[in-house]
Amino acid sequence: MSESTKSKIVSIKPVEKEVFIMTGNYRVKGFISLLPNERQTDFLLNARPFVAVTNAELFDINGCELLKAPFVNVHRDHIQVISPVEDGTDFSETNTCQIVI
């Protein structure tokens, strides 16, 4: 095989982007993996049915924290709002809640 016909394997390292996701029933704060220079909109348009969110915090619609998990899947069709978490973004409206069983 000549030098000009050899293939090079290129490794593209994903970028971890912290996001806040709202569905009809839940709020999720965590990280999604984007390709370098990929917009969140393009990511969602090309995503499979479930979006992987790492270092996830799950809240109910009232802001009560339900769980923290290293990984959750969020169904793409249920995402109503997705926003980057950047300096100055304030999601401190979470509440202390009691669960009654």
C-alpha positions in Angstrom: 0.0 0.0 0.0 1.4 3.3 -1.0 1.8 6.2 1.4 -1.0 8.2 -0.4 -3.6 5.4 -0.1 -3.2 4.7 3.6 -6.1 5.8 5.7 -5.6 7.8 8.9 -7.8 7.2 11.9 -8.9 10.5 13.3 -10.2 10.7 16.9 -12.6 13.4 17.7 -13.0 14.1 21.4 -16.6 15.1 22.4 -17.2 18.3 24.4 -19.1 17.9 27.6 -21.7 20.7 27.8 -23.7 21.4 31.0 -27.4 21.9 30.2 -30.7 22.4 31.9 -33.5 20.3 30.3 -37.3 20.8 30.9 -39.9 18.2 30.0 -43.6 18.2 30.8 -43.0 16.6 34.2 -39.3 17.0 35.0 -36.3 19.2 35.0 -32.9 17.7 34.4 -29.5 19.4 35.0 -26.4 17.6 33.7 -24.0 17.1 30.9 -24.5 16.1 27.2 -21.7 15.2 24.8 -21.4 17.4 21.7 -19.0 17.2 18.9 -16.6 20.2 18.7 -18.5 23.2 17.4 -21.8 21.4 17.4 -24.9 23.4 18.4 -27.4 22.0 20.9 -30.1 22.4 18.2 -28.2 20.3 15.7 -27.4 17.7 18.4 -31.1 17.3 19.2 -32.2 17.1 15.6 -29.7 14.3 15.0 -30.1 12.5 18.3 -31.4 9.0 18.7 -34.7 8.6 20.6 -32.9 8.9 24.0 -30.4 11.6 25.0 -27.8 10.6 27.5 -27.3 13.0 30.4 -24.4 12.4 32.7 -23.9 13.7 36.3 -27.6 14.2 36.3 -29.8 15.9 38.9 -33.5 15.2 38.4 -36.2 17.6 39.8 -40.0 17.5 39.6 -41.9 20.4 38.0 -42.0 22.2 41.4 -38.2 22.1 41.8 -38.1 19.3 44.4 -35.0 17.2 43.9 -35.9 13.6 43.2 -32.5 12.0 42.5 -28.9 12.4 41.5 -27.5 9.8 39.2 -24.3 9.3 37.2 -26.4 8.7 34.1 -30.0 9.1 32.9 -31.7 8.9 29.5 -34.2 11.6 28.5 -36.6 10.9 25.6 -35.9 13.4 22.9 -39.6 13.9 22.0 -40.3 14.9 25.6 -37.8 17.8 25.7 -39.6 21.1 25.7 -36.7 23.4 26.6 -32.9 22.9 26.7 -30.6 25.6 27.8 -26.8 25.8 28.4 -25.8 26.3 32.0 -23.3 29.1 31.9 -21.9 31.7 34.3 -24.8 33.8 35.5 -27.4 31.1 34.9 -29.5 30.8 38.0 -31.4 27.6 38.7 -31.5 28.1 42.5 -35.3 28.0 42.6 -35.2 24.3 43.8 -37.2 23.6 46.9 -36.8 21.4 50.0 -39.5 18.8 49.7 -41.0 16.2 51.9 -42.1 12.9 50.3 -45.2 11.4 52.0 -45.7 7.7 51.6 
